[in-house]
Each structure stands twice: as C-alpha cells, then as structure tokens.
Amino acid sequence: MKKFLFALLLSLLAVSGAHAACSFKSGSAVNTSISLPSTLNVLSDTPNGTILWSRDWLSSGSYNINCSGSGVVAGTLASGIGTSVDGFTNAKGYDSVFATNVPGIGISVYWCNTAVASCNRNYADVTPIPSLPASWGTISGSSYNSPTSWSVQLVKTGAISPGPLSAGGVSTISYMGLVIATLMITGSTPVATLGCQINPTNITVALPTVMKHDFTDSSPTPTGTSKATPFNISLACDAGVQVLYKIDGTQTGSDTNVLANSTGSGMAQGIGVQLLQGDPGSNSPVPIGQSVTYGSRTAGSGPMNIPLVATYYKTVPIANVVPGIVSVTATFTVLYQ
C-alpha cells in the first residue's frame, strides 16, 4: 500500500509539472542584435535623464508557440548590464534605467510583441524587460504567434567618466521558461565629455579717461582707437567643441547694443559702453542678448581667446553729456555644442 501511494504521488507531480509549459509550434527563438553608436560625445552640462542615444524599435521576426497551464512572461538583462540606477523609474513606477560599465551612463532595454508600427514610442509607458512579470501578471495556456521588436536607449545618469562603453551578453524574453526572443547589444563605444571653462570667471576692463572734446556730434565713439580697451575672454575647451557666446546687460535703448551706464550720484549721463568683436579697429558690435558663433577648438590647438573691445559710446548730443564716472556690468555666457 505504501508503494502504491508513493508511485501515485510521483505520477501526479509529473502531470502537474508538464502541464505548465510552452513549446515552439514552428520555428525557434528570434535572435536580434543592435549595435551601439560608433562614438558618443556628451556635453558636460547635459542634464541627468537626457537620452544620449536611442535605437528605435527594431523588428526581427515572429515567434510561434503553444503553452499549457499558467505562468509568466519574464525578461532578463544581459550580463554586461548592471543593476537599476536609483531615481529612474517609468510612469508605472518600474525601474527603467540600468548601469553600464561607464559611470554616469545608464541603459534602458525594451521589448514589444506587436507590429513595429504599433510599438509604443512613449517609452515612459513601456515596461522595461526585468519588470515584465510584475506588469503582465500570469498568462494562461494558449497559442502565441506574435512579432518581436527591441529598442535600446543610453541615458545620462550622473557625472560621466569617459571610457569605452559596452553591454555584452544576451538579454532574453521567455514564456513559462521557454526563451522566445534574444537580444545582443554589440560594439564598444568610446565615450567623451565636451565642455568649456572660463578662466578667469570675473573680468574688470578699465577704460581710459575720456573728455567731451574727444567726441564729435557726427560720431558716437571717441575719435581714433586710443580710448578703446581690447580684452580677451579666455576659454579652456575640449577638442571638438563648437563655441558660441552671448553677452547680456541693460541697454541704453531697444536693440541699441550699447550697455547703459549705472545711475546715481557722480555717474556720467549720455554715455554708455559698446562692445566690439575683434580688435580696436573693428566696426562689428556684439549683439547684446544674442548668441554669436566663435568657432571650434581642434585637437592640440590650446586655449581659446575671444577678442573683444570696450569703447565709450555717446547716446546724446555733446552739449547734453554730463561728465562723471562710467561703470557698466555685463554677463558673458559660453554656449557650446
């Protein structure tokens, strides 16, 4: 009697284990590969959370399986992809960005089982593959004949340490333990950060003393160039950076490109300061509040110096100029790409 019960128990267990399973009705697992970008240059002030590179949905074929019983759809990330990065979840609260071998850059891997044109491109609503069991819940036995597509994104997660980025290994999708789709992320991407530093960050430009007779009614600036002061904005930029700059300040009028003098006791009236691009003989005013393209730093070219000139600028007839101190303030902003 004991032997009969023991054999019956084994039989029941075997039936139960075989009942929840999937098998291919035709074909086999759909294998896909996505190549990382050849290079990745990231501006140093790029905000965290910015998508640095994206491979839109890539369709690779369909899987055709039969399943019995009930189980889960599960996803696993490749061995070259690390744990989830704190602070990055999608709209459903699932961890959405995972560490790569380059600090400051994370990776998101998505899978879709509809026609590629119907795959959701609002990735905040797409479930990252490690969270598929929680999102999908339990599936019941049925036949599944569906397309399979993958998408990959690289995301800035913090301060980047330049180096080669890779995500080796195989990511998988399985139905009740049967792997139906795989993804290999191939290649090694050199990662570099691009940026500029201003040195020094505060510059005082001293203009020489000027007399009323240095001006004429026909010219708003002093005669000759001796009353103008050239100066440089010095930048230390990474090679390959395209530099633009912008100067902001209070103008004497709408779009005059003349910086207004400070007001108060002892301050001159009817005189402002104009900034020129280039050398003291320049006739090219810096447009206040607008970006100006300067150029690119090439490898080995050293620091960049943006040459500018400050000169007095008369805004009223000479007879109406009130002598005094001239002091203006402007903000210089480096824009690079």
Secondary structure, 3 states (H helix, E strand, C coil): CHHHHHHHHHHHHHHHHHHCEEEEEECCCEEEEEECCCCEEEECCCCCCCEEEEEEEEEEEEEEEEEECEEEEEEECCCCCCCECCCCECCCCCECCEECCCCCEEEEEEEECCCHHHCCCCHHHCCEHHHHHHHHCEEECCEEEEEEEEEEEEEECCCCCCEEECCCCEEEEEECCEEEEEEEEECCEEEEEECEEECCCCCCCCCCCCCHHHCECCECCCCCCCCCEEEEEEEEECCCCEEEEEEECCECCCCCCCECCCCCCCECECEEEEEEECCCCCCCECCCCCEEEEEECCCCCCCEEEEEEEEEEECCCHHHCECCECCCCCEEEEEEC
